[in-house]
Amino acid sequence: MRTDLLADGIDGLDEALAAVDAFDQVLTGGLLRPQPAQAAGLTGLAAAVAGTPLAARVAEAAEKAAAGTAGDDHFVALAAARTALLGSVHDALTARAEEATGRPGGEWTAPEPGGQQPVNVLAAARSWLSDLARCGWRGIDHDVVSGAAQVVSAMLPDPALRRQAALLDGFAAELAASCPGAALERVPARRWADLWSRAMLLTLPGAAAAPPAGEATGRLLPLGVDLQEHATAVQAQVHAVFEPADGATALLVRASVSAPKPDTVVGAGLWQLLRPHMSLLAAAGEGRSMDLVGMPLTAEGDLLWSDAHARQGEPADAFSTARVALPTATGPATAPLDRHPARIAVPVFLEGYTAQQDGERLTFTLAGQQLAVDTDRIPAAGPLTPEAVAASVACIGLLRWDAGSFGVQPLAVETTVRKRPVAVQAGAWAGGTADKAAAKAEKAATDAAAVLRERAGRLLRK
């Protein structure tokens, strides 16, 4: 991989992000009574998209918002401008990553127009989001946030609106937990503006449309598992190379599984919650391929996993896959609303580097260029540790972009133990383990889950 390309600057990137940050500060203060600094942020947003088809609408929206007279359509235009700027940043970074890895990405195909959606419910959601923009994050209170409840209740019965409903419900719950906004020590301005912009654009009919899923038949070769844990939920995402049975170009794909979790289930116990829902986890942990027949595959490279369409295949070493199959695989396309720098996670294989530890900061040096290693993303539910990464000679990871630079999140490494080369994977325990501490954590998770199921059943019977 050409790490020198990752270190080079990208024209216009800093300016685009500065315009986004300025607008995020506008939302923090709110647009009920705009101040001169907020007017400047709105003007900067309009200037940043002046050469695009959005120019006229965003210029008008910025003018109305600065005067405190913006309507719902004006807020939609501002959300579109912000999303377009972050999308351009995503595209520039993705193009640079493709150049560095030598792998092309897929092309997005616009979907056919979908069925009619209830305009009144979407308009109600848009109105609530506009009220949020007027009061700003510093001005939120429970009265303002509770306005989402009726909208979410109206959306949930309609399967076509479940995506919007889930986003609004989660966003409102996060805001409610932070009320009153005036008392917040720190406002997560970027995150809330991301959620607000996405929710606002999803109120436009057809914005959530996607091409129909295709079918994948062939061999799936796992590369590694990215485990993401929150207080009440856990998700495992398997990154893999898919080789179609018809001999077509290999594809980079993902398969994800999520589950709610009690806060008492931690460490290796998380696999107890996930493993029953996806046999691929066991295959990834054991180093085996999977044979797929008719597995649904979205245009964005996500396998809609169903064990009915998969069976266990032959042994498949992840590092052999990374050395042989990964370099020629084509990356997935990205949907318009998913074009965001935080979504970049490009599978890469690195070797021939020198690891350097400076305090808590770990870097890989390849061809004279340093690449930051994000050891904070290494889960506790596996044998991979920062120490193993620091002592490694080869690494399978995800290339990400954060805080203004590219870095790598390790998924698996090759290292030397007692003069013998060994592979250590973050998802090695996904299919089970003989490690004493991990086995103990799994048993504790099993017991906790059993108790919770029994209590839930007792409540339902009452």
Helices and strands as residue ranges (DSSP letters): H 3-7, H 13-29, H 36-48, H 55-66, H 72-101, H 119-135, G 137-139, H 142-145, H 148-155, G 159-161, H 162-176, G 181-183, H 189-201, E 214-229, E 233-244, E 251-260, G 267-269, H 270-274, G 275-277, H 280-286, E 288-297, E 302-303, G 307-309, E 310-315, H 318-324, G 326-328, G 336-338, G 341-343, E 346-351, E 354-358, E 361-366, E 369-373, G 375-377, H 386-390, E 394-402, E 405-417, E 420-425, H 436-461
